[in-house]
Amino acid sequence: MANKLSLTASYIAVKFYGLTLNPKIASYFTPFTISFYEKVVSYLPAKLSWNQTAFRVRFWRNFFVWWEELLLPGDLMHIISRKYYVEHAVRKAINEGCEQLVVLGSGFDHNGALFASENIPSFEIDTHSMIEHKRKMLTQNGFNSEFLNLCPIDPANQNIKEVLSETGEFDPNRKTVFLAEGFFDYLSIESTRVILENITDLCSDLKLISTFFDLGELNFFHRFMFTSGVAMVGETLKLPLNRKEYISLLNEYDLKVENETNYSKIELELISKMDIDLPVLKGFYIMESTKY
C-alpha cells in the first residue's frame, strides 16, 4: 500500500504521450510538456512503460486510437484538450496577477513543474505514496526546483489548509490559482465541500480552475463504458452532480464561473485546427472561477 501508484494518473500520462507522437497534436504543446510526459512514461513500471516502445510504431498507435474510440468515442481527445486548456488557463491566471499555484490531486500532472521552472511558487498535493513516486520521477529527470513544493497529505487526518501552512512557503496573502484537474469527480459531495471551504477560507483572493464531468450528457452505453473504465483502475466517480448543480455548489463558496469551456467549443477551437478527425467526450467541462 505504501508504494501504491495511481493507475488513473499513469494512464493519462501514457495516453497523452502516445497521442503527442502525432506531429499535428504535438505542435500545440511546449517542448517542456512533451518531454515531461515522455519522462513520466519512462518512469512507470514495465507493465505500463512498454507503451513507450510500442507507440513509436505507427501501426500500434493507430490501433490504440481505433480501439479506444471504439469503446469510448471522445475520451482520447478529452485528455489532449484538458491538458491544453488547463495549462493555458493557469498561465492566464498568472498573467492576471496570481502569484502562486496549488495543484490538488496532482498525480503526474506537469503544471507544478512547468510553472516552478518559471519561478512561480508551486505546491502539489496528493497522497503520500503518489507524492513519493512524483518526487522520484522529478529527481531522476532533473525537474526539481526550489519553487516546487511536493506536499503529501493524509486525507483522514489532515486538510489542505494545514498541509499548505506546514510547508512554511505558502503565503495565503498572495493571489493564488488552485488547479483541480480530474479531481472533484472522484470525491463525495461532503469531501468536495470541505475542500472548497478550506481553500476559500485560506485565501481571500483566488482563482479555481477545475474540470467537471456531467455524466448525464452521455448516452447509456458511453456512461457505462466511462464508469467501468474508471472502476477497472480502482477508482470511483463519486460527485453526484450535474453541471448546473456543480456551478451552484461553487457559488455557495463565493466562486463565480467566469469562463467555461465545453466539448463543442473544444472541437471548434482546437480539434478542427489540428485536422484530427476525432470527437471530444460529451459532458466534459473546464471551468475558470474567481472568488468574489
Secondary structure, 3 states (H helix, E strand, C coil): CCCCCCHHHHHHHHHHHHHCCCHHHHCCCCHHHHHHHHHHHHHCCHHHHHHHHHCCCHHHHHHHHHHHHHHCCCHHHHHHHHHHHHHHHHHHHHHCCCCEEEEECCCCCCHHHHHHCCCCCEEEEEEHHHHHHHHHHHHHCCCCCCCEEEEEECCCCCCHHHHHHHCCCCCCCCCEEEEECCCHHHCCHHHHHHHHHHHHHHCCCEEEEEEEECHHHCCHHHHHHHHHHHHHCCCCCCCCCCHHHHHHHHHHCCEEEEEEEEHHHHHHHHHHHHCCCCCCCCCEEEEEEEEC
